Amino acid sequence: PSEPPAGGFRRLAEDPAAAAAGVLADLKEGDFAVVAVAGPPSEAKKAVLFELQRQIGKVQLWRFETLFRAVIFLLMTYAEQTGGELRDVLSRPEMLAAGIEMVEEMADGKSIGQMVGDADSMMSMSQNFQQVVESTPLASEFAQGEVINFVQKELSKMSQSGTVVLLDGYEETLQYIDTPHRFST
């Protein structure tokens, strides 16, 4: 990605209901919107995201961590099958492109929100899950641009949907998503 869009992140209230109310005040009912909720994984952030999902009618949650893990999971499998090292596979642009293409195929007609939920469940049952989790920072380092571009492309497809997409990730990644609705925990 190029330079991040202008506009910083507004701090959310500590109370999940108050935080959700602050986000909801920014949105028009029935309109497509992208809401970036930045910060490290925490119970407070989880509670805010849950409250937002509860209060918004048509909503999807896209976790960047899951998208990075899906790329890692798929390319780790490739590296194991070919006897290569994961870092070497991730450093090859054509392999990152192939990893994103495989993530797109995982959606298979589902929404990205549903695919992310399915991927979370599938990966958590894998015997390599701990290795995938430990490799997530490596995926962020090598695949951040590809994952951001994938998300931007998928968001543009949804612009007429009337859906609110909640993006969950770190500020360093979410700063590249073009949205006026930016919050941090």
C-alpha positions as CSV (number, residue, x, y, z in Angstrom):
1,P,0.0,0.0,0.0
2,S,1.0,3.6,-0.4
3,E,0.7,6.3,2.2
4,P,-2.0,5.9,4.8
5,P,-5.1,8.0,4.3
6,A,-5.4,11.2,6.5
7,G,-7.2,11.0,9.8
8,G,-6.2,9.4,13.0
9,F,-7.9,7.0,15.3
10,R,-10.4,8.2,18.0
11,R,-10.1,6.5,21.4
12,L,-13.1,4.4,22.4
13,A,-14.7,4.6,25.8
14,E,-13.8,1.9,28.3
15,D,-17.4,0.6,28.7
16,P,-18.3,-1.6,25.7
17,A,-21.8,-0.2,25.4
18,A,-20.6,3.4,25.5
19,A,-17.9,2.6,23.0
20,A,-20.4,1.0,20.7
21,A,-22.7,4.0,21.1
22,G,-19.8,6.3,20.1
23,V,-19.2,4.2,16.9
24,L,-22.9,4.0,16.1
25,A,-23.3,7.8,16.3
26,D,-20.9,7.9,13.3
27,L,-23.0,5.6,11.1
28,K,-26.2,6.1,9.1
29,E,-28.6,3.1,9.3
30,G,-28.7,1.0,6.1
31,D,-25.6,2.6,4.6
32,F,-22.4,0.7,3.7
33,A,-19.7,1.6,6.1
34,V,-16.2,0.4,7.1
35,V,-15.4,0.7,10.8
36,A,-11.7,0.1,11.7
37,V,-11.3,-0.9,15.4
38,A,-7.5,-0.8,16.1
39,G,-5.5,-2.2,18.9
40,P,-4.0,-5.4,20.2
41,P,-6.3,-8.3,21.0
42,S,-7.9,-7.8,24.4
43,E,-11.1,-8.6,26.2
44,A,-12.1,-5.0,26.0
45,K,-11.8,-4.9,22.2
46,K,-13.6,-8.2,22.0
47,A,-16.5,-6.8,24.1
48,V,-16.8,-3.7,21.9
49,L,-16.8,-5.7,18.7
50,F,-19.4,-8.1,20.1
51,E,-21.6,-5.1,21.2
52,L,-21.3,-3.6,17.7
53,Q,-22.3,-6.8,16.1
54,R,-25.2,-7.1,18.4
55,Q,-26.5,-3.6,17.7
56,I,-25.9,-3.4,13.9
57,G,-28.4,-5.2,11.8
58,K,-26.3,-6.1,8.7
59,V,-22.7,-6.5,9.8
60,Q,-19.6,-8.5,9.1
61,L,-16.4,-8.9,11.2
62,W,-13.2,-9.2,9.3
63,R,-10.2,-10.0,11.5
64,F,-6.8,-9.1,9.9
65,E,-5.1,-11.6,12.2
66,T,-7.2,-14.4,10.7
67,L,-6.4,-13.2,7.2
68,F,-2.7,-13.2,8.0
69,R,-3.0,-16.6,9.6
70,A,-4.9,-18.0,6.6
71,V,-2.0,-16.9,4.3
72,I,0.5,-18.5,6.7
73,F,-1.5,-21.7,7.0
74,L,-1.8,-22.1,3.3
75,L,1.8,-21.2,2.5
76,M,3.1,-23.3,5.5
77,T,1.4,-26.3,3.9
78,Y,3.1,-25.5,0.6
79,A,6.5,-25.1,2.3
80,E,6.1,-28.4,4.1
81,Q,5.1,-30.2,0.8
82,T,8.1,-28.8,-1.1
83,G,10.6,-29.0,1.7
84,G,11.1,-25.3,1.8
85,E,11.4,-22.8,4.6
86,L,8.3,-20.6,5.3
87,R,10.4,-17.4,5.3
88,D,11.8,-18.2,1.9
89,V,8.2,-18.9,0.6
90,L,6.9,-15.6,2.0
91,S,9.8,-13.6,0.5
92,R,8.7,-14.6,-3.0
93,P,6.1,-12.2,-4.4
94,E,4.5,-14.9,-6.6
95,M,4.0,-17.1,-3.6
96,L,2.3,-14.3,-1.6
97,A,0.1,-13.7,-4.6
98,A,-0.7,-17.4,-4.7
99,G,-1.5,-17.3,-0.9
100,I,-4.0,-14.5,-1.4
101,E,-5.5,-16.3,-4.4
102,M,-6.0,-19.4,-2.2
103,V,-7.6,-17.2,0.5
104,E,-10.0,-15.8,-2.2
105,E,-10.8,-19.4,-3.1
106,M,-11.6,-20.2,0.5
107,A,-14.5,-17.8,0.3
108,D,-16.1,-19.9,-2.4
109,G,-19.2,-17.7,-2.7
110,K,-19.4,-16.9,1.0
111,S,-19.0,-13.4,2.4
112,I,-15.5,-12.5,3.6
113,G,-16.9,-12.3,7.2
114,Q,-18.2,-15.8,7.0
115,M,-15.0,-17.1,5.4
116,V,-12.9,-15.5,8.2
117,G,-15.1,-17.2,10.8
118,D,-14.8,-20.6,9.0
119,A,-11.0,-20.1,8.6
120,D,-10.7,-19.4,12.4
121,S,-12.5,-22.7,13.1
122,M,-10.6,-24.7,10.6
123,M,-7.2,-23.5,11.6
124,S,-7.9,-23.9,15.3
125,M,-8.5,-27.6,14.7
126,S,-5.2,-28.0,12.8
127,Q,-2.3,-29.8,14.4
128,N,-0.1,-26.9,13.2
129,F,-2.3,-24.2,14.8
130,Q,0.4,-23.2,17.4
131,Q,3.0,-22.9,14.6
132,V,0.6,-20.8,12.6
133,V,0.0,-18.5,15.6
134,E,3.7,-18.1,16.2
135,S,4.3,-17.3,12.5
136,T,1.6,-14.6,12.3
137,P,4.1,-11.7,12.9
138,L,6.1,-13.2,10.0
139,A,3.0,-13.1,7.8
140,S,2.4,-9.5,8.9
141,E,5.9,-8.5,7.9
142,F,5.8,-10.1,4.4
143,A,2.2,-10.1,3.4
144,Q,0.7,-6.9,4.9
145,G,0.5,-5.1,1.5
146,E,-1.1,-8.1,-0.2
147,V,-3.7,-8.6,2.6
148,I,-4.5,-4.8,2.7
149,N,-5.0,-4.8,-1.1
150,F,-7.2,-7.9,-0.9
151,V,-9.3,-6.3,1.8
152,Q,-9.6,-3.0,-0.2
153,K,-10.7,-5.0,-3.3
154,E,-13.3,-6.9,-1.3
155,L,-14.6,-3.8,0.4
156,S,-15.1,-2.0,-3.0
157,K,-17.2,-5.0,-4.1
158,M,-19.5,-4.4,-1.1
159,S,-20.0,-0.7,-1.5
160,Q,-23.7,-1.1,-2.5
161,S,-24.5,-3.8,0.1
162,G,-25.7,-1.7,3.0
163,T,-23.5,-3.8,5.2
164,V,-21.3,-2.5,8.0
165,V,-17.9,-4.1,7.9
166,L,-16.0,-4.1,11.2
167,L,-12.2,-4.4,10.6
168,D,-10.3,-5.7,13.6
169,G,-6.5,-5.3,13.5
170,Y,-3.5,-3.3,14.6
171,E,-3.3,0.4,13.9
172,E,-0.2,-0.2,11.8
173,T,-2.3,-2.2,9.4
174,L,-5.6,-0.4,9.6
175,Q,-4.1,3.0,9.0
176,Y,-4.0,2.0,5.3
177,I,-7.7,1.4,5.1
178,D,-9.6,4.3,3.7
179,T,-12.4,5.0,6.1
180,P,-13.5,8.0,8.2
181,H,-14.7,5.6,11.0
182,R,-11.4,4.9,12.8
183,F,-11.3,3.9,16.5
184,S,-8.8,2.4,18.9
185,T,-9.1,0.5,22.1
